[in-house]
Amino acid sequence: MAVGQTSRRGANRMLAWLLRLLAGLCADTSWWFARALFVAAARWRMPRAGYRRSSRAPDRMALIAHRGASVTLPENTLAAALAALDAGAAGTEYDLQQLACGTLVVLHDGTLRRTAHPGTHPNLLDVPIGQLRLQDVAHVDIGGEILPTFARMLSTLLARHPVRISFAELKVGAGPTMVAEALRVVLEVGANPEQIIFICFDSNVCAQLKAGAPGYRVFLLGFCASEAGVRKTMEEALRLGIDGINVNAHPTAVTAAVVQEVHLHGLAMAVWVYRAPAPNDCESVWDYMERVSVDYCTTNLPPEVHCWAARAQATDPPNEI
């Protein structure tokens, strides 16, 4: 091995170690330091364009709104989702939880505490969402609107933007009952396989979704700090017989080589950022992920992403399939 290769691998290992600290940094006053690390990593690993995308993916990286336009509007609301699609996002991501009555609602956390208006039904804020029924939450204020059900969210988005994609995440802890209800809603609303992608961290749930609706896409979520972690997630997706992987947007983990490997196995490659504000939700990381041929990038949609997307569309041709 050449000396230059050895030193570069050593530097990459150091960057990977530093990036493992980012989850903690995102929550404290070191946010700008965390972003600086992501920028440095993205610039260090910037490859040449031209890697092969998966056959069922867009021609160039599609921007998916993380919980809707969550930088400017309350997350996981109809307003945030519609605003994101109105602004030109290729799709929106949202989280699903199941109530005691079986209904699926759009909510990230296991309780209403963080996102509900504190003045509405304070007695419900700390009750596990799985213990509440639809009539219990029917008037809870979530960012100026009532808590949306999955059926209402999906049907509303399809009515206004039928060619956009929903990334619907079934939260960890989902079981066969939740899977069955999610698939029932999709069929009832009439969403076709090009209009929704299911995502989940739980391998068993991914397998159940794929078995229940083979024509619909399912991506395995992963949190990876290295190429090895991405490959492990890829191998699990292949074992499950699903359609893609969706990992956190770490430039030291999502390298050109590993993205190409994912595509050569016939899988789609998606990445996601943290809850807003996210240090990896910045131009250098978007540019990097586009250059390595990532198929979908889930972003909180800060205003500057639209300028970046327009500039990228105007100056760079899409990668060849």
C-alpha positions in Angstrom: 0.0 0.0 0.0 1.3 3.5 -0.9 2.3 5.9 1.8 -0.3 8.4 0.6 -3.1 5.8 0.9 -2.0 4.9 4.4 -2.0 8.5 5.6 -5.4 9.2 4.0 -6.9 6.1 5.6 -5.6 7.3 9.0 -7.1 10.7 8.5 -10.4 9.2 7.5 -10.4 7.1 10.7 -9.8 10.2 12.7 -12.6 12.0 10.9 -14.9 9.1 11.6 -14.0 9.1 15.3 -14.7 12.9 15.5 -18.0 12.5 13.7 -19.2 9.9 16.3 -19.3 12.9 18.7 -21.8 14.7 16.6 -25.0 13.3 18.1 -24.1 14.8 21.4 -22.8 18.0 19.9 -26.1 18.6 18.1 -27.9 19.0 21.4 -25.6 21.6 23.0 -23.7 24.8 22.4 -21.2 23.1 20.1 -23.6 23.0 17.2 -21.4 25.2 15.0 -18.3 23.1 15.7 -20.3 20.0 14.7 -21.3 21.6 11.4 -17.6 22.6 10.8 -16.7 18.9 11.1 -19.3 17.9 8.6 -18.1 20.5 6.1 -14.5 19.4 6.5 -15.5 15.7 6.0 -17.6 16.5 2.9 -14.8 18.5 1.3 -12.2 15.8 2.2 -14.2 13.0 0.6 -15.5 14.8 -2.5 -15.4 12.3 -5.4 -15.9 12.6 -9.1 -19.4 12.2 -10.4 -20.7 9.4 -12.6 -21.5 6.5 -10.3 -24.5 4.3 -11.2 -27.8 4.8 -9.5 -30.4 2.2 -8.8 -32.9 1.4 -11.6 -36.0 2.6 -9.7 -34.4 5.8 -8.4 -34.6 9.4 -9.7 -32.0 10.6 -12.3 -30.4 12.9 -9.7 -30.6 13.2 -5.9 -34.2 13.9 -4.8 -34.8 16.2 -1.8 -37.2 14.8 0.8 -38.5 17.1 3.5 -37.7 15.8 7.0 -41.0 15.8 8.9 -42.1 18.4 6.3 -40.6 21.9 6.1 -39.5 21.5 9.7 -37.1 24.5 9.8 -39.9 27.0 9.3 -43.1 25.1 10.4 -44.1 22.7 13.2 -42.8 19.2 12.3 -45.1 16.4 11.1 -48.0 18.7 10.4 -50.1 18.9 7.3 -49.0 22.5 6.9 -45.3 21.5 7.1 -45.7 18.7 4.6 -47.7 20.7 2.1 -45.4 23.7 2.3 -42.4 21.4 1.5 -44.1 20.0 -1.5 -45.4 23.4 -2.7 -41.8 24.6 -2.5 -40.6 21.9 -4.8 -39.4 19.0 -2.6 -39.7 15.6 -4.3 -41.4 14.2 -1.3 -41.9 14.5 2.5 -41.0 12.2 5.3 -43.2 11.7 8.4 -43.4 9.4 11.4 -46.2 7.0 12.3 -47.4 5.9 15.7 -50.3 3.6 16.5 -53.1 4.6 19.0 -54.8 2.1 21.3 -57.8 2.0 18.9 -55.5 1.0 16.0 -55.5 4.3 14.2 -52.1 5.5 12.9 -51.2 9.1 13.6 -48.3 11.3 12.4 -46.1 11.8 15.4 -42.4 11.2 16.1 -42.2 10.9 19.8 -43.8 8.3 22.1 -45.8 11.1 23.8 -47.3 14.4 22.9 -45.1 16.4 25.3 -42.7 18.0 22.9 -44.9 18.9 20.0 -48.4 19.5 21.4 -49.4 23.0 22.6 -48.9 22.9 26.4 -52.2 24.6 27.1 -54.3 21.9 25.4 -55.2 18.8 27.4 -52.1 18.9 29.7 -53.2 15.7 31.3 -52.5 13.8 28.0 -49.0 15.1 27.3 -47.1 12.4 29.1 -49.4 9.5 28.4 -47.7 7.0 26.0 -49.3 7.5 22.6 -50.1 3.8 22.4 -52.5 4.1 25.4 -54.6 6.9 23.8 -57.5 6.6 21.5 -58.5 8.8 18.5 -61.2 10.5 20.5 -58.6 11.4 23.2 -56.4 13.3 20.8 -59.0 14.6 18.4 -58.7 18.2 19.7 -55.0 18.3 20.7 -53.3 21.3 19.1 -50.1 20.3 17.2 -48.6 23.4 15.7 -52.0 25.1 15.1 -53.8 22.0 13.8 -55.1 18.7 15.1 -52.9 15.7 15.2 -53.1 14.3 11.6 -53.9 10.6 11.0 -51.9 8.7 8.5 -55.0 8.4 6.2 -55.6 12.2 6.3 -51.9 13.0 5.7 -51.5 10.6 2.8 -54.8 11.5 1.1 -54.2 15.2 1.4 -50.7 15.0 -0.1 -51.8 12.8 -2.9 -54.7 15.1 -3.8 -52.4 18.2 -4.2 -49.2 16.5 -5.3 -49.9 13.1 -6.8 -46.4 12.7 -8.3 -44.5 13.3 -5.1 -43.4 10.7 -2.6 -44.2 10.0 1.0 -41.5 8.5 3.1 -43.6 6.9 5.9 -41.5 5.8 8.9 -43.0 3.2 11.2 -41.4 3.9 14.6 -39.5 1.2 16.5 -41.9 -1.0 18.4 -44.3 -1.4 15.5 -45.6 -4.9 15.1 -47.9 -6.9 12.8 -51.0 -4.9 13.8 -49.3 -1.6 12.9 -48.0 -3.0 9.6 -51.4 -4.4 8.7 -53.0 -1.0 9.4 -50.4 0.9 7.4 -51.0 -1.3 4.4 -54.7 -1.1 4.8 -54.6 2.7 4.8 -52.4 2.8 1.7 -54.8 0.6 -0.2 -57.8 2.5 1.0 -56.4 5.8 0.0 -55.3 4.4 -3.3 -51.6 5.2 -3.1 -49.6 3.4 -5.8 -46.1 2.0 -5.3 -44.5 5.1 -6.8 -46.2 7.4 -4.3 -45.0 6.0 -1.0 -41.8 4.4 0.5 -41.9 2.7 3.9 -38.9 3.1 6.2 -38.1 1.6 9.5 -35.1 0.8 11.8 -36.6 -2.6 12.7 -35.7 -5.4 10.3 -38.7 -7.5 11.3 -41.1 -4.7 10.5 -39.4 -4.1 7.1 -39.8 -7.8 6.3 -43.5 -7.8 7.3 -44.1 -4.7 5.1 -42.4 -6.3 2.1 -44.3 -9.6 2.6 -47.6 -7.8 3.0 -47.2 -5.6 -0.1 -44.4 -6.9 -2.3 -44.8 -4.2 -5.0 -44.2 -1.3 -2.5 -40.7 -0.1 -1.7 -39.3 -0.6 1.8 -36.0 0.9 3.0 -34.1 -0.2 6.2 -33.0 2.8 8.3 -29.5 2.8 9.9 -27.3 4.9 12.0 -23.8 4.5 10.6 -20.4 6.1 11.5 -18.3 4.2 9.0 -18.4 2.5 5.6 -18.6 -0.8 7.5 -21.8 0.3 9.1 -23.3 1.2 5.8 -22.3 -2.2 4.3 -23.8 -4.0 7.3 -27.1 -2.2 6.7 -26.9 -3.0 3.0 -26.3 -6.7 3.8 -29.3 -6.8 6.1 -31.5 -5.2 3.4 -30.3 -7.8 0.9 -31.1 -10.6 3.4 -34.6 -9.1 3.9 -35.3 -8.8 0.2 -36.2 -5.1 0.5 -35.5 -2.2 -1.8 -33.0 0.2 -0.2 -31.2 1.6 2.8 -31.6 5.0 4.4 -28.7 6.0 6.7 -27.5 9.2 8.4 -25.7 11.6 6.2 -22.1 11.2 7.3 -19.6 11.9 4.5 -17.1 9.5 6.1 -19.6 6.6 6.1 -21.5 7.3 2.8 -18.5 7.2 0.5 -18.6 7.0 -3.3 -17.3 3.4 -3.1 -20.0 2.2 -0.7 -22.8 4.0 -2.6 -21.7 2.3 -5.8 -21.7 -1.0 -4.0 -25.2 -0.4 -2.8 -26.4 0.4 -6.3 -24.6 -2.6 -7.9 -26.7 -4.8 -5.5 -29.8 -3.2 -6.9 -30.7 -1.2 -3.9 -31.6 2.5 -3.5 -29.4 4.7 -1.4 -31.0 7.3 0.8 -29.6 9.5 3.6 -31.2 11.6 6.4 -30.3 14.5 8.7 -31.1 15.2 12.3 -34.0 17.2 13.7 -33.7 20.9 12.9 -31.3 22.5 13.2 -28.9 19.8 11.9 -25.2 20.3 11.4 -25.2 18.0 8.4 -28.0 19.8 6.7 -25.7 22.2 4.8 -24.6 22.9 1.3 -21.3 21.0 1.5 -23.1 17.9 2.6 -25.9 18.2 0.0 -23.3 18.7 -2.7 -21.3 15.8 -1.5 -24.3 13.4 -1.4 -25.3 14.5 -4.9 -21.8 13.9 -6.2 -21.6 10.3 -4.8 -25.0 9.5 -6.5 -27.2 9.2 -3.4 -30.7 8.8 -4.6 -32.7 10.5 -1.8 -31.5 13.1 0.7 -33.9 13.9 3.6 -33.4 17.5 4.7 -35.2 19.9 7.1 -35.5 22.2 4.1 -33.6 25.3 5.3 -34.3 28.2 2.9 -30.8 27.9 1.3 -31.5 24.3 0.1 -33.7 25.7 -2.7 -31.0 28.0 -4.0 -28.5 25.1 -3.9 -30.9 22.8 -5.8 -31.6 25.3 -8.5 -27.9 26.0 -8.9 -27.0 22.3 -9.0 -29.8 21.7 -11.6 -28.5 24.5 -13.8 -24.8 23.7 -13.6 -24.4 20.0 -13.3 -26.0 17.4 -15.6 -27.5 14.4 -13.8 -25.4 11.3 -13.4 -25.8 8.7 -16.1 -27.7 5.5 -15.4 
